[in-house]
Amino acid sequence: MPMLLALVAFLFLCTHAAADTIVLKNGRRILALSAYEDGDKVRYLTSAGELSLPKSIVDHVEQGGAVPMTSGPGAAANLAIAPPTAQPTGGGDIEAIERAAVHDGAIDREYIAKLEGEARTGTKQANFNAAMGHHAAATFELSRGDLEHALTDERTALIYDPEEPALLMNVAYAHLRRSEFKQSLDYLERARRVAPDNPDVAKLAGWAYYGLNKMDQAVAEWKRALALRPDAEVQVALEKTQRDKSEEENYKENGSSHFTLRYNGAAAPALAHDVLRTLEMHFSAIESELNYSPPDSIGVILYTQEAFADITKAPGWAGALNDGRIRVPVQGLTGVDQELSRVLKHELTHSFIQQKTHGRAPAWVQEGLAQWMEGQRSGEHAVALAQIHGEGHAVPMGRLEGSWMGMSGDGARYAYAWALAHIEYIVQADGMGDIDRILDRIGSGMSTEAALKEVLHSDYDDLMQSTTEYLRKTYGR
Ligand SMILES: [Zn+2]
């Protein structure tokens, strides 16, 4: 498990989305996905199902609250760059294969299987045909935004024809659309070896570097692409990047002892100083809490909302993220307000944990501790969590270890609430020293549960039990 965790690149997405808040007469607030009155009860939804309270103890329900950052399906289109147009060149009747592989709005898997059967004879043409069958399927899937299947089909196509630039570029394109920039570059390098002067290779490589925030290389690739072929999409991307680049260059001086700060958008200059000052303050606080000082300088990038959504392709519920660099949308801000300060401390905590554990901390430790550091406590969720646990619906802790990227907004809210509750319980029981010791053990390669057993003498089931008891005792009515 630690081995596996070490290989997974975690993204830490940080939500501050809320739905409805039920305010009780005793002043306590309960956060729910949605709440409504039903006779003498107030019913409210959690991701574990519907719960209810007697209306007599409810003062009122606040609807809405913070609205999650939303982006429609089209808004995540990243750079407005269409799939590569390169056509495979392998002889045979490619068009006939395309027509047979995809017809009537669907992929003909039987036909493709037949091509694969013929490829077993080993002739070059038969292998090429099988590649074209999968390529046609991938192109179709790409056109429908089904990136996952497009990748599977195009990678299969490459097994039959490993050096075909059109296939390599399609794989690269699907990775780009998924913000997997490094993987994309691997395929583009392969494509470049066989087709050094293909303008699409340079075009896509520019996008990959852009995504990796390597603006000089992005500009160089796009200039190269334009020299090979005029292209309106490249022109737009190049101009945008040159604007961003000059903006970043303007603020180059904005580094401090622990941070390198970059802009990617039209943020106010005063904001940069304010952000750095805030980060340094939080750095000292977290440093003394965790008894640890990260050796590597921490990269921070401030985005406009639009650029954040375009570049990070984070789910709609993500307010900021940390993928090795702290990426924060700061649209419309001129200085650090309380909310941004909180977000910065949360993201900075992730950087500390990441470096202290060499990237081995599971998601629940990361998100729980980050929330705790930013000052969140379990009050508003406590009753619902205890009730969910009492009804046997609590998510097993093991499920909170891996990436939360695929979770729905509801699922994520629930995961965050449990993560915070567990960390809060551990800290209040024996202080931050236990967290420190647990992180050190995780960092040395121990599984999280084994680390808990050594430090707390608890396994996951015990922790679940203790956390729930703590919630009842501390916040119970
Ligand atoms: Zn987070």
Boltz pocket constraint, residues with backbone or C-beta under 6 A from the ligand:
constraints:
  - pocket:
      binder: B
      contacts: [[A, 12], [A, 13], [A, 14], [A, 15], [A, 346], [A, 350], [A, 366], [A, 367], [A, 370]]
      max_distance: 6.0
